[in-house]
């Protein structure tokens, strides 16, 4: 992303100065509410009620800590996470880390194109297979946005995020959930650990929320701001960038929780388990008694898919340049990523239909979660190193919290693998 490095001036004082730093957090937050989140949240809410709200909250807290570390690394060193890995590790290790990250990006992209295709089918009646094929052309949208500069891209994404939030505010008003049950759902339950199916969905929620490529993306785009590189200037940039990402992730928490609450209130209470996004769309209007409920749901899904496609492309470009020092035109990079993701999505959609597509969505999120440690542990190690970070090294309490998050993610993944193999 050398074309946007230090291109956004930092001006003014107080709120005006903070406004100069607002934007990268919203590009990152998009990845925390993509169609993969919808699939896991809808299934989790309809199958288990409000119980998994605690997992969504935990995931968002994890995300806030890890995205802060990504910001800290980018501001302190002037290097993004991929570049820092290339500086630190051997060529075979770097190539392996790059491969793992590319798998994660393709899994994310697969979720986005399936979600967008479903939205096109729900709104315009386009067959799902054709919708999947059409999503390959959204590269043109990204190219037009990139030509207008990073600030225009950030503003476009923020508008789409606001539209998604408004859609779910309307849905919350229509569904009228049990707010006592909602509050209870934010309290952790031992059922998440003991029930293999609930654990599988919970890990899918973590994978859909804490996305590995977002760590690479954030550490790079925070450097688009032209702030003072003195120690005081870096500390100020870190403070404002952390405020930006934290506010954006609170928005992601609202949207993800709203999806699960909607599913729990509309479907779990009536004994309906929703496996497919299209199934949720079909049931919403008759369940809530309002014809517009399904349309609002589909509009939010379309906005979510397009938003996530933008950030996945940016992340792919950063990862390729950072790890391998390869520079490809954004259009070619987008076509390569989409091409890899579109093949399995087209095959599954054509051969097995919507039910298999829904399962593919949830599986893609579990794949993301399994890739997380390969991004999280290097990030924590770098930001804990005084030799690399200087006086901006993470304080001890932050290092401890970050290591606990990394180990928890690894432990959950091991538990998932054990359950899969032990159940045959």
N, C-alpha and C positions, 0 to 999 in steps of 0.2 A: 504493500500500500504506500509505496514511496511517493506516488502522485498526490497524496493528500497530507503528507508529513508537514506539520507546522504551517498549514494553510489557513487556519481559523484564528484570527487575531483575538487577543484577550484585552478587553477594554473596561474602563469604568471602575467603580468601587461598589462594595456591598452587593445588592441584588443584581445590579447590572453586570458586575463581574461574575457572579454565580451563573447568570444566564449564558455567558460566553462558554461555560463548561457543560451546560445541559445539552444532551443529544446522544453521546456514545452509549449512555446507560439504557436509552430506549431502543437503540439498535440491538443491544445485547438482550434486553428483556423480551423482545419478540420471540427469541428462541425458547423462552420459558412458557409460551402459551400457543405452541404450534398445534396442528391437527393431531399429532401423536399424543399430546396432553389431553385433547378432547376424547380420544378413544379410551385412554386409561382412566380418566376421571369419570366419564359416563359409565363405564363398566363398574368401576369401583363404587360409585354412588348408588347405582341401581341394584348391585348385588349385596352391598354391605352397609347401605345407609350412610350415615354421617361419620362412621368410624375412621375412615382414611383421611379425614380432614387434618388429623394430627400429623400424618405423613406429608401432606402438602405444606403444612406450616414448617415442619422440620426441614423439608427440602428447600424452602425459601430461605430459612435461616442459614443453611449450608451455602446456598447460592450467594447470599450477601457477603459472607465471610470470604468465599473463594474468589468472587469477582473483585472484592477489595484487594486481595493479594495480587490479582492480575493487574489491577491499576497501579498498585505499589511497585510491582516489578517494572512495568513500562515507564513510569515516571522516574524511578530511581536510576535505572540503567540505560534508558533510551533504546532498549531492545525488547521485542515482543517475546512471548514464551517460546515460540518455535525457533527464533534466532538464538535465544539463550540456550536451548537444548543443543543447537548446532555448535555453539561455542564450547560447550561443556563436555559433550559425549563423543564417542568414537563414531566413525562413519556408519558401521553396521547398526549400531544402536539408534542413531539418528534416522536411518532408513526404516528401521522397524517401528519407531515411534510415529514416523510419517505415515506408514502403511496403516497402523491402528487408527490414526486420526482420520485418514481418508475413508476407512470403513465406517467410522462414526458419522462423518458428513454424508456419505451415501445413504446410510440408514435414516438420517434426519431428512434428507432430500426425498427419499422414498415416501416417508410419512407426509411430507408437504404436498407432493404431487397427487397422492391418493386423496388427501383431504380436499384439495382444490377441485379435483375431478368429481368428488362426491357433491361439493357445493354447486358446481356447474350443472350436474344432473338434477339436483333438487330445485334449483332456481329456473333452469331453462329446458329441462327435459333431455339434455344431451346424454346419450348412452355412456356408461362408465368407461368403456374401453376407449371411445373417442375422446372423452374428457381427459384421460390419462395422457393420450397422445398430444392433445392440444396444450397441455401444461409445458411442453418443451419450448413453446414460443414465448414464455414469459421472460426469457432472456432479453427480449427487445425492451421490455419495461425497465429493466435494470440498467441497460445501456443508456437509455434516455435520461434516467435519473442521475447516473454518474456524471454525465456531461454537464449537468447543472451545478455540480459541486457537492461536497459532503454535507453542508448545512441544509441544502434543499432536500437531500436524501433523508436526513434526520427528521426534517419537518414533515415530509410525506409519511414516514413511518409513524411519527407521533400522531398524526391525524387518523391513520388507520387504527392505531391502538385506542384512541379515544372513541372511535366508532364501535369497536368491539366492546369496550367497557359500557357504553350507552346501551348497546343491545342487551347485555346481560343485566343491566340495571332494570330494564323493562321486563325481562324474564323473571327477575326476582320479585318484582311488584305483582306479576301475574300468578306466580306459583305459591306465594305466601307460605314459606317453609316454617317448620317448628323451630323457632329460634332457640328454645331451650335445648333441643336435640343438637342444633348446630354448635352451640357453646360446648356441649358435652363431647362432640366429635373432635374438638381441638385438644382434648385430654388423651394422652397416649394410652393404648390398650394392649394387653399381652396377646390378644387374639391375632394381632398382625404377625407376631413371631411364630405362633403355634399352628396357624392355619396355612398350609402350603399354597393354596390358591390365592388367599389374601396377601401372602408374602410376595408371590409372583407379581401381583398387580401393584403392590407397594413399591417393589424394586422398579417396575415399569414407570411409576410416578416419579421416583427419584431420577431415573434415566431421562424422563421427559422434562424434568425441571432443571436439574444440574447438568447441562450439556457440555461435554468436553471441549468442543470447538469454540464455545463462547469464551473460554478462558484465553485461547489464542487470539480471538477477535478483539476482546476488550483491551488486552495488553498492547495491541497495535493501534487501534483507533483513538485511544486516549492521547496518543502522540500527535494527533492532528491539530491540537491546540498549540498556539505559539506563545507559551508562557515563559517566564524568566527561569533560566536553568541554574540559578543560584540555589543554595540550600533552602533559603526562605521561600523562594519562588516555587521550588518543588514541593515543599510542605503545604503551601497554599493550594497548589494544583491537586495534590493528593486529597486534601480536605474537600474541595469543591467537586472533584470527580467521584469521591465516595458518596457525597450527598446525591449527586446525579444518579448513580447506579442504585442506591438504596431506595430513593423515591420511585424509580422505574420498577424495581422488583416488588415494591408494595403493590403497584398496579397489577403486576403479574400474579401476585398472591390473590388479589381480589377476583381476577378473572378465573383462575384455576379453581379457587374455592367455589365460585359461583356455578361453574360447570358441574362440580360434584354435588353441590347443594340442590341444583335444579334436578339432577338425575335422582337423588335420594328422595326429594319431596314429590316429584311427579311420578316416578316409576317404582322405587323400592316400597313405598307406602302401599302400593296397589299390587305388589307381588310380581312386578314385571322386571326381568333382567335384560338390559339393553347391551347387546354385543356390537351392534353396528351403529355408526353415526346416522345413517339413513333411517334406521329403525327409530332412533330418537326423534328425528324430524317428523316421521309419519305419525308417531304417537302423541307428540306434544299438543297439537291443536285439539284433538278430541279429549285428551286428558285434562287440559286446562280450560277447555270451552271457549277458546279465543282463536279465531282463524289466523290472525297475524303472528301468533307465537312461532309457528314453524318457519315462516318467511324471515322473521327477525333472526332466528337461529341460523338459517342458511346464509344470510348476509354476513353475519359475524364469522362464520366458518370460511367464507370466501376471502374476507379481509385477512383472516389469520393465515391462510395458506399463502397468499401473495406476500404478506409481510415476512414470513419465515423464509420464503424462497430468496428474498433479497439478502438477508443476513447469512444464509448458508453459502451463497455465492461469494460474499465478501470474506467469510471465514476460509473457504477453499482457496481463494487467492492468497491470503495471508499465510496459510499453512504450507502451500507449495513454495512460495517465495522464501519463507523463513527456514524451513527444514532443508530444502534441496537447492535453494537459490535459483530456481527456474522461474522465468518470467514469461507468462503467456498472456495474450490479449484477453480481457475479461469475457468477451463473447465466446472464445474458444474454451476457456476454463469452464464457463457455465454449461456449454454444450457437452463437454466431457463428463462433468458431474451428473448432469441430467441423463445423459445417455446410459451411464452405468446404473443409475437408479431406476430408469424407466423400463428396462428389460424385465426384471423380475416382477415389477408391478403390472406390466401389460400381460405377462404370462399368467400370473395368478388371477388377475381380473377376468381374462378371457376364458381360462380353463375351469375356474372354480367359483367365480361369481363374488358377490358382495360379502358373504360370510367369511370366506377365506381372506378377503381384503382387510376386513376388520381385525382378524387374527394377525395378519401381517403388520398392521399398524402397531399393535401392542408389542409384538416381537421386536419391531424396530426400536422401540423405546428400551426394552431390556438390553438389546445390543449396545445402545448408547451407554447404559449404566455399566456394562461390563468393560467398556473402554475408558471409563472415568479415571481409574487409578493411574493409568499411563499418562494422563495429563496432570492430575492432582498432585501426585507425589513429587515430580520434578518442580512444579510450581512452589510447593511448600518448602522444598529443600533450597531452592534459589533464594526465596524471600527470607529464609532463616539464616542465610550466610552473610556475615558482616563483610567478608572479602568481596562479595559481589554487590551488596546493597549499600555498603558504607554506613553512614549514620541513619539511613532510612531502613535499616534492617528491622524486621518485625519484632515487636516486643515479645517477651517470653510468654505472656498470657495468650497472645494471638497465635504464636507458634504452637503452643499446647492445644489450643482449640482447633487449629487447622489439622494437626496430626490426628486428633480424635475423630474429626470428620472423615479424614482419609481412611483411617482404620475401620470406622463404622461402614463406609461404603464397601471396602474390601471384604469385611465380614459378611455383609448382606449378600454380596455376590457369591461368596463361597457357600453360604447356606442355600442359595438358589441352585447352584450347580449340584450340590449334594442331593437336594430334593428331586431334581430332574432325573439324576442317574439312579437314585434309590427307588424311584417309582417306575423305573423301566422306561 
